[in-house]
Amino acid sequence: MSKKLQQNGLFESSRMMLPEHREAYVQHQQKLAPRSRPILDPQAFEEMSRLLAESLMLQEPVTIVLFDEWEDIHLTGTVVKFDQAGRSIRIQDLAGLHDVRMRHIIDVHAN
């Protein structure tokens, strides 16, 4: 019997990998590794604070993007409380109230 047909010889003897397979493998490996927190510049932080304050004053909904090691979390609702001293906000959406620390927010969009 040929060596290629024993154990895992058939697969191991095949050294060619298609570009689509390599790309899928790289994307899979990136998903397995936890991401690092992005560094926000002061101008982006000021813009986010302005949008959150407008949502509080005008009761307009905003979408908040929260950092997570595996994938971003999106919350859409209106800001009910903005605690500058505690560096947190309280946002109300259809599911209820959520307390969010400012350090977890990486982006804010007006709806």
Secondary structure, 3 states (H helix, E strand, C coil): CCHHHCCCHHHHHCCCCCHHHHHHHHHHHHHHCCCCCCCCCHHHHHHHHHHHHHHHHHCCCEEEEECCCCCCEEEEEEEEEEECCCCEEEEEECCEEEEEEHHHEEEEEEC
